[in-house]
Amino acid sequence: MRPQCIVPVVLLLNVIAIAWCDRASAQADTTQVRTSVLRGSVRVAKTLAPVIGARISVTGTTLGAVAKADGSYRISNIPVGHYILKVTALGFDPAIVEAVVGSGHQSVVDIEMTESAIKGDTITVQGSREFQAINSAAVVSVTPFSIQDVNRYAAAFQDPSRMANNFAGVLGRGTTNNYIVVRGGSPMELLWRLDGIDILNPNHLGKNGSTGGLVSAINSNMLGNSDFLTGAFPAQYGTKMSAVFDLRTRDGNTERYEGLAEISFNGLEGMAEGPVPGLNGSSFVIGYRHSTLDVLHQLGILDYNTLPNFDDAMAKVRLRVSDNDLINLTGLWGKASIDARNTSNEEIGKGSGVLAYGLDWQHLFSSSLVAHLLVNHSGNTFDEGISGSTESVSIGLNTARFTLLYLPTPSFNVECGAAYQPFMTTIPSLSYPYNGDTTINTTFAQGYVTASWHPIAPIALNAGMFWQYIDYDTSSSFEPRASISWSPSEEHSFALAYGIHRQPQPLQFTQAEHIVAGYTFRPESDLLFKAEAYVKNYSHVPVHASVLDDYSFLNEGFASRIDYTDLMSTGTGKTYGAEFTFMKHYNDGYYITATASYVRQQFRGSDGILHWGAFDNRYIMNLVGGYDFHLGASTTLTLSEKFTVAGGGAYTPFVMDPNDSARFGMLDEAHAYSLHNPAYVRLDVNAEFHFNWAASSLTIYASVLNALNINNVMYRYFKTTYDELGNRHGEEVYDYDLPIVPVVGLRYEF
């Protein structure tokens, strides 16, 4: 999307914002403190059984509650604002969670607690779950996040991919797409999972063979607490080699009907939620979005033919069938298109579609045995403009998965699962002349077993095995995973993890061997310092078979056209680095996250030469922070920023062809990816006004992207030109990321 397209949008939204501000100023009573309801449930993390008698206290106040027999709690007449909840229960590790209370919606905070391996009556809040992953077997390379995190970070566009750019070891690809590179691994190595559904590509206007696009079809307003894993992940995850986005949707309100309306960069959005009639404890939440830019184009306000047009919808239905049976239904749908004739960005597809839906039936046999049956479908379509024509690719994956979790004691549990996945894809022919599409039908099978054990209180051991099988070429893979953590005190912990991770490729499984060591220091419940070092060794990488050159599948990920008939799995590679994270979680009205990462990527093609890779960015530094200013009893201003300095993208230099009289440029493959663009430097700032009225609330937010207006080089290529005499000339030209761009949005909750 071109920057000049943004200006009319900003002008229109600013007019709307001013009008809303006038209304808010007239209606908001700064002398009256608005109150709302804070409620939810306290449950055991793995089984979701109620934690009876758990104590919930609101820090900085005298408010609190005790969980009832069904695990529910309720705090009425709590003033609107931002709070930290401390939750304690005998036999469980304490939990600290964040709660945002507004007048538009009830604040529903469901809390999961882990049974303590330490027996006794002593309870301390220092060793909290505030920074602990939902998947307790992930002891390294995991960052838990909430909907507040997705919404609060400047320039995240409420997009999980762009939010992840703030985490250590993660680098995006600029403003115009949301690809992410994790620890030097290709975007193709990222696993997306939504409520147990493996989604091939959840983004609008992505391309076949990638996991990115223009903007995510996943609506962040639908998300609950989730995990982002960046290496050596446990045996519950497979088929990808780099990272896992394990997203969970939130439940709808079980007591009353609520709604939301929003206009933003992501689109015009409406959302509704509430109880399911006749089923106590059941709820639904559904949201729909339509491209804001397309609406303005249809109204004649924007006169550009290359504006993206997209629609998406998400739904979650939670059915409490009985005390022991819970059914969750999740759905995701999206479609998008763009007139790509006049665009030069080859990473943006001409059209795309995503469809995913599934059922998760959980049955609690006892307090120590729980089973899940998951049945789902995930599919994508991609329409790509190639040389004036369009080719279409469709991919479909059906899954039936069964898992069983057994927790005989608080210090030991074992989990196992198996999945059956019929897979179908239609691939356009690469040959000329066109001789028809190729349809591949095959079946994937997967299984895993993993166990966690606390032999003594300071030590936790996790070990497991992931297995996968492909019917297409009858190949199989056994992948061991193991980790150990040692916490000599509540403030300090050390961890070491190892794993084999294999990803199906055109020929055979490509392998990545992960080794990660980490140290974590928690001086206070809201402070964390984390340091990790890692290495990933790649083998069985597809490289060219017919020629000796620098090609490697490890450098793919932005959906170039690949000739799969000319590959062999003899390539190797490596990524390695170190990461440092300082996090001041939200408390006392502010938060800070600072990360510094050193990351290198290398590979060997069929030429046998060790090259630096396409994702060798060398260093990444982020500073993210925000502060709340209370302008009145029911009005808050939040200011936030994100500052990024990262090594420029690697590229292969051009040399002049000595056999060409016009001195036409050619790639110097002997020095593949040996040079780097200038450092990527960017500052994004954001301001949000929050107004709380008697039964509704309004948020007005404005961001300035690339506030320093720095020309960051994204791509470079050799361009051929001709003079008046018809002589051919060549020059190196550059594509830049967007310049300074203002974006505003409105969110109304009722």
C-alpha positions in Angstrom: 0.0 0.0 0.0 1.5 3.3 -1.0 1.9 6.1 1.5 -0.2 8.6 -0.4 -3.2 6.3 -0.1 -3.1 6.9 3.7 -3.4 10.7 3.7 -7.1 10.9 2.8 -7.9 8.2 5.3 -6.1 10.1 8.0 -8.0 13.3 7.2 -11.4 11.6 7.3 -10.7 9.7 10.5 -9.3 12.8 12.2 -12.7 14.6 11.5 -14.5 11.6 13.0 -12.1 11.6 16.0 -12.7 15.3 16.7 -16.4 14.9 16.6 -16.2 12.0 19.0 -13.9 13.9 21.3 -16.4 16.7 21.5 -19.2 14.2 22.4 -16.9 12.5 24.9 -16.0 15.8 26.6 -19.6 16.7 26.9 -20.7 13.4 28.3 -17.8 12.4 30.6 -18.2 13.4 34.2 -14.7 13.8 35.6 -16.1 14.1 39.1 -17.8 10.7 39.1 -15.9 7.4 39.3 -17.3 4.9 36.9 -17.5 1.3 38.2 -17.9 -2.1 36.5 -17.7 -5.8 37.3 -14.6 -7.9 37.4 -15.3 -11.6 37.3 -14.1 -14.9 36.0 -13.0 -18.3 37.1 -10.0 -20.0 38.7 -9.2 -23.4 37.3 -6.4 -26.0 37.2 -4.2 -25.2 34.2 -4.2 -28.6 32.5 -7.6 -30.0 33.5 -9.7 -26.9 33.9 -11.1 -28.3 37.1 -12.2 -25.5 39.6 -9.8 -24.3 42.3 -12.2 -24.0 45.2 -11.3 -21.4 47.8 -8.7 -19.6 45.7 -8.2 -16.0 47.0 -8.2 -13.2 44.4 -6.9 -9.8 45.6 -6.7 -6.6 43.6 -3.3 -4.9 44.3 -3.5 -1.3 45.6 -7.1 -1.8 46.8 -9.0 -3.6 49.6 -11.1 -5.4 47.0 -11.0 -9.1 46.5 -13.0 -12.4 46.2 -12.9 -16.1 47.0 -13.5 -18.7 44.3 -16.7 -20.6 44.7 -17.4 -24.4 44.3 -17.5 -24.0 40.5 -14.3 -21.9 40.5 -16.1 -18.7 39.7 -15.4 -15.3 41.5 -17.0 -11.9 41.2 -15.9 -8.4 42.3 -18.7 -5.8 41.9 -18.4 -2.0 41.8 -14.7 -1.9 41.0 -13.6 1.5 39.6 -12.6 1.4 35.9 -8.8 1.2 35.5 -5.9 -1.1 35.0 -5.2 -3.6 37.8 -2.9 -6.5 38.8 -4.6 -9.5 40.4 -2.8 -11.7 42.9 -4.2 -15.2 43.2 -3.2 -17.7 45.9 -4.5 -21.2 46.8 -3.1 -23.9 49.0 -1.3 -26.5 46.9 -0.9 -24.2 43.9 1.8 -21.9 42.6 0.6 -18.3 43.0 -0.6 -16.4 39.9 -0.4 -12.8 39.0 -2.5 -11.6 36.1 -3.4 -8.3 34.5 -7.0 -7.0 34.3 -8.4 -4.0 32.4 -11.7 -2.8 33.8 -13.9 -0.5 31.6 -17.5 0.6 31.6 -18.3 -0.7 28.2 -17.8 -4.4 28.9 -17.6 -6.6 32.0 -14.0 -7.5 32.6 -13.9 -11.3 32.5 -10.5 -12.7 33.6 -10.2 -16.5 33.7 -7.2 -17.6 35.7 -5.3 -20.9 35.4 -3.2 -22.2 38.3 -0.5 -24.9 38.4 -0.4 -27.4 41.2 2.7 -26.9 43.2 5.3 -29.7 43.5 6.2 -28.2 46.9 4.0 -29.5 49.7 3.3 -27.3 52.7 1.3 -24.4 54.0 3.7 -21.6 53.0 2.4 -19.3 50.2 4.5 -16.6 48.6 3.6 -14.3 45.7 7.2 -13.9 44.6 7.3 -17.0 42.5 4.3 -16.1 40.3 3.0 -17.3 36.9 3.0 -13.8 35.4 5.8 -14.6 33.0 5.1 -18.3 32.8 4.0 -19.9 29.5 0.6 -21.6 29.2 2.4 -24.7 28.1 4.3 -25.5 31.3 6.6 -27.9 29.4 8.2 -25.0 27.5 11.0 -23.9 29.9 13.0 -21.9 27.3 12.4 -19.7 24.2 8.8 -19.0 25.0 6.9 -15.7 25.5 3.4 -15.7 26.8 1.2 -12.8 25.8 -2.4 -11.5 26.2 -4.8 -9.4 24.2 -3.6 -6.4 26.1 -0.1 -7.0 24.7 -1.4 -7.3 21.2 -3.4 -4.0 21.5 -0.9 -1.9 23.5 2.2 -2.1 21.4 2.7 0.8 19.0 2.4 0.0 15.3 1.3 -3.5 15.9 -2.0 -2.9 14.1 -3.6 -5.4 16.5 -1.8 -8.0 14.4 -0.1 -10.9 16.3 2.7 -11.1 13.7 3.6 -7.4 14.0 3.3 -7.6 17.8 5.9 -10.5 17.8 8.4 -8.1 16.3 8.9 -6.8 19.8 10.2 -10.2 21.1 13.8 -11.2 21.2 15.2 -12.9 18.1 12.3 -11.8 15.9 12.5 -9.5 12.9 9.7 -8.3 10.6 10.0 -7.3 6.9 8.8 -3.7 7.1 5.4 -2.1 7.1 3.9 -3.4 3.9 3.9 -7.1 5.0 3.9 -9.1 8.2 6.4 -11.8 7.5 8.5 -12.6 10.5 11.9 -14.2 10.7 12.6 -16.0 14.0 16.3 -16.6 14.9 17.4 -16.5 11.3 14.8 -19.1 10.2 12.7 -18.7 7.1 9.1 -17.5 7.6 8.2 -20.9 6.1 9.4 -22.5 9.3 6.7 -20.9 11.5 3.7 -23.0 12.7 0.4 -21.2 13.2 -2.0 -22.9 15.6 -5.4 -21.5 16.6 -7.3 -23.5 19.3 -5.6 -26.6 18.1 -6.1 -26.0 14.4 -2.9 -25.9 12.3 -3.4 -23.0 9.9 -1.2 -22.9 6.8 -1.3 -19.1 6.3 -3.7 -16.9 8.4 -2.9 -13.7 6.5 -4.6 -11.7 3.7 -2.8 -11.4 0.4 -0.2 -13.9 1.2 1.4 -16.1 -1.4 1.8 -19.9 -1.8 4.8 -21.1 0.1 4.8 -18.4 2.8 3.3 -17.6 6.2 2.9 -13.8 5.7 0.9 -11.3 3.8 -0.4 -7.7 4.2 -2.4 -8.1 7.4 -3.7 -11.0 9.6 -7.2 -12.4 9.2 -7.0 -13.3 12.9 -8.9 -10.6 14.9 -6.9 -9.8 18.0 -10.1 -8.7 19.9 -11.0 -12.4 19.8 -7.7 -13.7 21.4 -7.1 -14.8 24.9 -3.8 -15.6 26.6 -1.4 -17.3 24.1 2.2 -18.5 23.7 4.9 -17.7 21.2 7.7 -20.3 21.1 11.0 -19.5 19.3 13.0 -22.7 19.7 13.4 -26.2 21.1 9.6 -26.4 21.6 8.0 -29.4 23.3 6.7 -32.6 21.6 3.1 -31.3 21.3 4.3 -29.3 18.3 5.7 -30.6 15.0 6.0 -30.3 11.2 7.9 -26.9 11.5 11.5 -26.1 12.4 11.7 -22.5 13.7 8.8 -21.2 15.8 5.2 -21.7 17.0 2.4 -19.2 17.3 0.0 -21.1 19.7 -3.0 -18.8 19.8 -6.1 -19.3 22.0 -9.4 -17.5 21.5 -11.2 -16.0 24.5 -14.6 -17.0 25.7 -17.6 -14.8 25.4 -19.5 -13.2 28.3 -21.8 -15.8 29.9 -24.0 -13.3 31.7 -25.0 -10.5 29.3 -24.8 -9.5 25.7 -22.1 -7.0 24.7 -20.9 -5.4 21.5 -18.0 -3.6 19.9 -17.6 -1.3 16.9 -14.2 -0.2 15.5 -12.7 1.6 12.6 -9.0 1.3 12.1 -6.2 0.5 9.6 -7.3 -3.2 9.8 -10.9 -2.4 8.8 -14.5 -1.6 9.8 -15.3 -4.0 12.5 -18.3 -5.2 14.4 -18.3 -7.8 17.3 -21.0 -9.3 19.5 -20.8 -11.8 22.4 -23.0 -13.2 25.1 -24.5 -16.3 26.7 -26.0 -19.2 24.8 -29.7 -19.5 25.8 -30.6 -22.6 27.7 -27.0 -23.7 28.5 -25.6 -22.4 31.7 -21.9 -21.4 31.5 -22.0 -21.4 27.7 -21.2 -18.4 25.5 -20.5 -17.1 22.0 -18.3 -14.4 20.5 -18.3 -13.4 16.8 -16.6 -10.6 14.9 -16.5 -9.4 11.3 -14.3 -6.9 9.5 -14.3 -5.2 6.1 -11.4 -3.2 4.5 -11.6 0.5 5.5 -9.7 1.5 2.4 -12.1 -0.3 0.1 -15.1 1.6 1.7 -13.4 4.9 1.1 -12.6 3.9 -2.4 -16.2 2.9 -3.1 -17.3 6.3 -1.7 -15.0 8.0 -4.1 -12.8 9.5 -1.4 -9.8 7.5 -2.5 -9.1 7.2 -6.2 -6.5 4.5 -6.4 -6.9 1.2 -8.2 -4.3 -0.7 -6.1 -6.0 -0.6 -2.8 -6.5 -3.9 -0.9 -10.0 -5.2 -0.4 -10.5 -7.8 2.3 -13.2 -9.3 4.5 -12.8 -11.7 7.5 -14.8 -13.2 10.3 -14.0 -15.2 13.4 -16.3 -17.0 15.8 -16.0 -18.9 19.1 -18.8 -20.9 20.7 -18.2 -22.5 24.2 -20.8 -25.1 25.2 -20.8 -26.4 28.8 -22.6 -29.7 28.1 -22.1 -31.1 31.6 -19.9 -30.8 34.6 -17.3 -33.0 32.8 -17.9 -32.1 29.2 -16.9 -28.9 27.4 -17.2 -28.3 23.6 -15.4 -25.4 21.9 -16.2 -24.5 18.3 -13.8 -22.1 16.5 -14.1 -20.6 13.0 -11.9 -18.3 10.9 -12.8 -17.1 7.4 -11.2 -14.5 5.1 -10.8 -13.4 1.5 -8.8 -10.6 -0.1 -7.9 -9.2 -3.5 -5.8 -6.4 -5.0 -5.2 -5.1 -8.5 -1.5 -6.0 -8.7 -0.9 -4.8 -12.2 0.7 -1.6 -11.0 2.5 -2.8 -7.9 6.1 -3.7 -7.8 6.1 -5.6 -4.5 6.4 -9.3 -5.6 5.7 -10.5 -2.1 2.0 -9.4 -2.3 -0.4 -11.8 -3.9 -3.2 -10.8 -6.2 -5.9 -12.6 -4.1 -6.2 -15.0 -1.2 -8.6 -16.9 0.9 -8.4 -18.7 4.3 -10.9 -21.0 5.9 -10.5 -22.8 9.2 -13.0 -24.4 11.5 -13.0 -27.0 14.2 -14.4 -28.7 17.2 -12.6 -29.5 20.5 -14.5 -31.8 22.8 -12.9 -32.0 26.3 -14.0 -34.8 28.7 -12.9 -34.9 32.3 -12.8 -38.5 33.4 -11.4 -37.5 36.9 -9.4 -34.8 38.5 -6.3 -36.5 37.1 -7.4 -37.7 33.7 -8.7 -35.5 30.8 -9.1 -36.2 27.1 -9.5 -34.0 24.0 -11.0 -34.9 20.7 -10.3 -32.3 18.0 -11.8 -32.4 14.5 -11.0 -29.5 12.1 -10.3 -28.2 8.6 -7.8 -25.7 7.4 -7.5 -24.4 3.9 -6.0 -21.6 1.8 -6.4 -20.3 -1.8 -3.8 -18.1 -3.5 -4.3 -16.2 -6.7 -1.0 -14.8 -8.0 -0.4 -12.5 -11.0 2.4 -13.9 -13.0 3.5 -12.1 -16.2 0.1 -10.7 -16.9 -1.7 -13.9 -16.1 -3.2 -15.4 -13.0 -2.5 -18.8 -11.5 -4.4 -20.3 -8.6 -3.3 -22.6 -5.9 -5.5 -24.4 -3.4 -4.4 -26.2 -0.2 -6.6 -28.2 2.2 -5.8 -30.0 5.4 -8.3 -32.0 7.5 -7.4 -33.2 11.0 -8.7 -35.6 13.5 -6.6 -35.5 16.7 -7.0 -37.2 20.1 -5.0 -36.3 23.2 -4.9 -37.7 26.7 -3.5 -36.1 29.8 -2.8 -38.0 33.0 -1.7 -36.2 36.2 -1.3 -38.8 39.0 0.6 -36.4 41.3 1.3 -32.6 41.2 5.0 -33.5 40.5 4.4 -35.8 37.5 2.2 -35.8 34.4 2.2 -37.5 31.0 0.5 -36.4 27.8 0.1 -38.3 24.5 -1.7 -37.7 21.3 -2.3 -38.9 17.7 -3.5 -37.2 14.6 -4.7 -38.3 11.1 -4.5 -35.6 8.4 -5.7 -36.0 4.8 -4.0 -33.3 2.7 -4.7 -32.0 -0.8 -3.0 -29.3 -2.9 -3.3 -28.1 -6.5 -0.1 -26.7 -7.9 0.0 -24.9 -11.3 2.4 -26.3 -13.8 5.9 -24.7 -14.1 6.4 -25.9 -17.6 5.9 -24.1 -20.9 3.6 -24.6 -22.7 1.0 -25.1 -20.0 0.2 -28.8 -19.6 -2.3 -28.8 -16.7 -2.3 -28.4 -13.0 -0.8 -31.0 -10.6 -3.0 -32.3 -7.8 -1.4 -34.0 -4.9 -3.4 -36.1 -2.5 -1.7 -37.6 0.5 -2.1 -38.3 4.2 -0.1 -37.1 7.2 -0.1 -39.0 10.5 1.4 -37.7 13.7 1.8 -38.8 17.3 3.6 -37.6 20.4 4.2 -38.4 24.0 5.7 -36.1 26.6 6.2 -36.3 30.3 7.0 -33.7 33.0 8.5 -34.6 36.3 9.7 -32.7 39.4 12.0 -35.1 41.2 12.8 -32.5 43.8 11.3 -29.0 44.2 14.0 -26.9 42.4 14.3 -29.2 39.3 11.8 -29.9 36.5 12.4 -32.5 33.8 10.6 -32.7 30.5 11.1 -35.3 27.8 9.1 -36.4 24.8 9.0 -37.7 21.3 7.2 -36.4 18.2 6.5 -38.7 15.3 5.2 -37.9 11.8 4.6 -40.0 8.7 3.8 -39.0 5.0 1.9 -41.5 2.9 3.0 -39.8 -0.4 6.5 -41.2 -0.2 6.1 -43.4 2.9 8.7 -41.5 4.9 8.6 -41.2 8.7 10.4 -39.2 11.3 11.1 -39.7 15.1 12.0 -36.5 16.8 13.2 -36.5 20.5 12.7 -33.4 22.7 14.1 -32.8 26.2 14.6 -30.0 28.7 15.6 -29.4 32.3 15.2 -26.4 34.5 16.8 -25.7 37.9 15.5 -22.9 40.2 17.8 -22.6 43.2 15.6 -19.8 44.5 12.4 -18.0 43.6 14.4 -15.2 41.8 16.8 -17.4 39.7 16.3 -20.2 37.2 18.5 -22.0 34.7 17.3 -24.1 31.8 18.7 -26.2 29.0 16.7 -27.7 26.1 17.4 -29.9 23.1 15.2 -31.0 20.2 15.1 -32.5 16.7 12.6 -30.7 14.5 11.8 -31.9 11.0 9.7 -30.2 8.3 8.3 -32.0 5.3 9.8 -30.7 2.1 9.5 -31.6 -1.6 12.0 -34.5 -1.3 12.3 -35.6 2.3 12.3 -34.1 5.8 14.6 -31.2 6.4 16.1 -31.3 9.9 16.9 -28.6 12.4 18.7 -29.6 15.6 18.0 -27.1 18.4 20.1 -26.5 21.4 19.1 -23.7 23.8 20.5 -22.6 27.2 18.8 -19.9 29.3 18.9 -17.9 32.5 16.0 -16.0 34.1 16.1 -13.5 36.9 12.9 -12.3 38.6 13.8 -9.8 41.3 10.1 -8.7 41.6 6.8 -10.1 40.5 6.5 -7.6 37.7 10.2 -7.6 36.6 12.1 -10.1 34.5 15.5 -10.4 32.9 16.2 -13.3 30.6 19.3 -14.3 28.6 19.4 -17.2 26.1 22.0 -18.6 23.7 21.1 -21.0 20.9 22.3 -22.9 17.9 20.3 -24.6 15.1 22.0 -27.1 12.9 20.2 -27.8 9.6 20.7 -30.8 7.4 18.9 -32.5 4.4 18.2 -29.1 2.9 16.9 -29.0 -0.7 19.6 -27.5 -3.1 20.0 -27.6 -6.8 20.8 -31.0 -8.3 21.8 -30.1 -11.9 24.2 -27.2 -11.2 26.7 -26.3 -8.5 25.5 -22.9 -7.2 24.4 -21.0 -4.1 20.7 -22.0 -4.0 19.3 -23.3 -0.7 15.7 -23.8 0.4 16.7 -22.2 3.7 16.6 -18.8 2.0 13.0 -19.3 0.7 10.0 -18.0 2.5 8.8 -15.1 0.3 7.0 -17.3 -2.2 9.3 -17.4 -5.2 8.6 -19.9 -7.9 10.5 -23.1 -7.2 11.3 -25.9 -9.7 10.9 -28.9 -7.4 12.2 -31.3 -10.2 15.7 -29.9 -9.9 16.4 -30.4 -6.2 18.3 -32.8 -3.9 18.4 -32.9 -0.1 22.1 -32.5 0.5 22.4 -29.0 1.7 23.3 -27.9 5.3 23.1 -24.7 7.3 23.2 -23.1 10.7 21.8 -20.3 12.8 23.2 -19.2 16.1 23.0 -16.3 18.5 22.2 -14.8 21.9 19.2 -12.8 23.2 18.7 -10.5 26.2 15.3 -9.4 27.4 14.3 -7.0 30.1 10.6 -6.7 30.9 8.8 -4.5 33.3 5.3 -5.9 33.1 2.4 -3.5 33.3 2.2 -2.2 36.9 2.0 1.2 38.5 0.7 2.7 35.3 3.6 1.8 32.9 5.4 -1.0 31.2 8.8 -1.4 29.5 10.2 -4.1 27.2 13.8 -4.0 26.0 15.4 -6.7 23.8 18.8 -7.1 22.2 19.6 -10.0 19.9 22.6 -11.3 18.1 21.7 -13.6 15.2 23.6 -15.2 12.4 22.5 -17.5 9.5 24.8 -19.6 7.3 24.1 -22.2 4.6 25.8 -24.4 2.0 24.4 -24.9 -1.4 25.3 -27.5 -4.0 28.6 -25.5 -4.5 29.7 -26.6 -1.1 30.7 -23.1 -0.1 29.6 -21.8 3.4 27.6 -18.6 2.7 25.9 -16.1 4.9 22.1 -16.4 4.5 19.3 -14.2 3.3 18.0 -13.9 6.9 21.4 -13.0 8.4 20.5 -9.7 10.0 23.2 -9.9 12.6 21.6 -7.7 15.4 18.1 -6.6 16.5 17.4 -4.1 19.3 13.9 -3.0 20.5 12.7 -0.6 23.1 9.0 -0.6 23.8 7.2 1.3 26.5 4.0 2.9 27.6 2.6 5.1 30.4 -1.0 5.9 31.5 -2.0 9.5 32.4 -5.2 9.8 34.4 -6.9 12.9 33.1 -10.0 12.4 35.2 -12.0 9.9 37.2 -13.0 8.1 34.0 -10.6 9.4 31.3 -7.1 8.0 30.6 -4.4 8.9 28.1 -1.9 6.2 27.2 1.3 7.1 25.4 3.5 4.4 24.0 6.4 4.0 21.6 8.5 1.4 19.8 12.1 2.1 18.7 13.9 -0.5 16.6 17.5 -0.7 15.3 18.3 -3.8 13.3 20.9 -4.9 10.9 20.0 -4.3 7.2 18.9 -7.3 5.1 21.5 -9.4 3.5 21.8 -9.3 -0.3 24.0 -10.7 -3.1 26.0 -7.9 -4.9 25.8 -7.3 -8.6 28.8 -7.5 -10.9 29.1 -6.4 -14.5 28.9 -9.3 -17.0 32.3 -9.2 -18.9 30.6 -10.9 -21.9 28.1 -8.2 -22.3 29.1 -5.0 -24.2 26.4 -3.0 -22.4 27.9 -4.0 -19.1 24.7 -5.6 -17.9 24.6 -6.5 -14.2 24.5 -10.1 -13.0 24.5 -11.6 -9.5 27.9 -12.4 -8.0 26.8 -15.8 -6.7 30.3 -16.6 -5.4 29.6 -13.9 -2.7 25.9 -14.7 -2.1 24.4 -12.6 0.7 27.8 -11.2 1.6 26.6 -7.6 1.8 24.0 -5.9 4.0 21.7 -2.9 3.5 22.1 0.0 5.9 20.8 -0.5 9.4 17.0 -0.5 9.7 16.0 2.3 12.1 12.5 3.1 13.0 10.5 4.9 15.7 6.7 4.4 16.1 4.6 6.4 18.6 1.1 6.0 19.7 -1.5 7.8 21.8 -4.8 6.5 23.1 -7.6 8.3 24.8 -10.0 6.1 26.9 -13.4 7.5 27.9 -15.7 5.5 30.2 -19.3 6.4 30.4 -22.2 4.9 32.4 -22.6 1.8 30.2 -20.2 2.2 27.3 -16.6 3.3 26.6 -14.7 4.9 23.7 -11.1 4.5 22.7 -9.5 6.9 20.2 -6.0 6.1 19.1 -3.5 7.7 16.8 -0.1 6.3 15.7 2.7 7.8 13.7 4.7 5.1 11.9 8.3 5.8 11.1 8.1 9.1 13.1 11.7 9.9 12.2 10.9 9.6 8.5 14.0 7.4 7.7 14.4 5.9 4.3 14.9 2.2 5.2 16.1 0.1 2.2 14.1 -3.1 1.9 15.0 -4.5 -1.5 17.5 -3.7 -4.3 17.6 -5.0 -7.8 19.2 -4.3 -11.2 17.1 -2.3 -13.6 17.7 -2.3 -17.3 17.1 1.0 -19.2 17.6 2.1 -22.8 18.8 5.5 -24.1 17.6 7.4 -27.1 19.8 5.4 -29.4 18.5 2.1 -28.1 21.6 1.3 -26.2 21.1 -0.8 -23.1 22.2 0.4 -19.7 21.8 -0.9 -16.1 21.6 0.6 -12.7 21.0 -0.6 -9.2 17.7 0.7 -7.8 16.1 0.5 -4.3 12.7 -0.1 -2.8 12.2 1.6 0.6 9.9 0.9 3.5 7.0 3.4 4.0 8.0 7.0 5.0 6.3 8.8 8.0 2.6 7.7 8.0 -0.1 8.8 10.5 -2.9 6.3 11.3 -5.9 6.8 13.6 -8.7 4.5 14.8 -11.8 4.4 17.0 -13.1 1.6 19.3 -16.6 1.8 20.9 -17.7 -0.8 23.4 -21.2 -1.2 24.7 
